[in-house]
């Protein structure tokens, strides 16, 4: 089964903010979201919507692929066959 690792993604989202020129409150204001929402992302409690994910990536100067941890078992199945 393939999935997005919410906790690992949250950690990357948090690191992306720390390495950007924005504060959490500035990002929240720019995205029109609450600080509760973004901290839920950081903890891995929830994930941003696709739209918010792309906006977030743009704001922090990252590619979506670099801030989302996608776990795929496709490679594992190929190895097992």
N, C-alpha and C positions, 0 to 999 in steps of 0.2 A: 504494500500500500504506500502510495506517495502522499506527502503532506508538507505543510509549512510548519516548521518548528517555531511555535509562538514564543517560547521563552528565549531561544537563541536569537530570533529576529528582534525581539524587544531589546536585548542587549546591544545589538548592532544599531538599532534606531537611537538608543541613548548615546552610544559612542559617536554616531553621526552628528548629533546635536553638539556634543562637547567639542568636536573638531571643526565645527562651523563657526561662523562669525555671529550667529544668532543665539539668543537666550531662549529657554523654553517658553517664557511668556511672549516673546516676540514671534516665535513660530506659531503659537496658539492664536495670537491676534491675527497674524497673516492668513492662517487657515480657517479662522472663525470657528475654533473648537475650544473646549474647556481644558484647563490644565489637568483635570481629572482624567479626561480621555487620553491625553498623551502619556500620563503616568501609568495608566492601565496598559498602554502599548508597551512601555518600557519594562513593566513587570511580566509581560506575556499573558496578562489576563484576557486581553482582546487584541485584535489586529485592526489596523486602519482599513477603511474601504479602499477599493482599487483606486478610486479618484483621489482620495486623501494620500494614499501611498505615493502616487506619482507627483502630487503637489509637494509632499514632504521631501521626496528625493530631489526635486528641482530646487527647493529652498536651501537644502543643506549641501547641494553640489555633488550629489552621488547618483549613481545609476540604481534603479530599482533592484537589479540583480545583485548588487553589492550590499544591500541592506535587508534582503530577505533570505532566510535559510530554508531552502527547499530540500527535503529528504526524499530521495527516490529509491525504490527497491529494484528498478530496472536493471541496474548493474549487478546487483546481487543475484537476480534470477538468471542472468546470462552466465555468471560464474558457476552457478549450481548445476546448470544444464550439461 
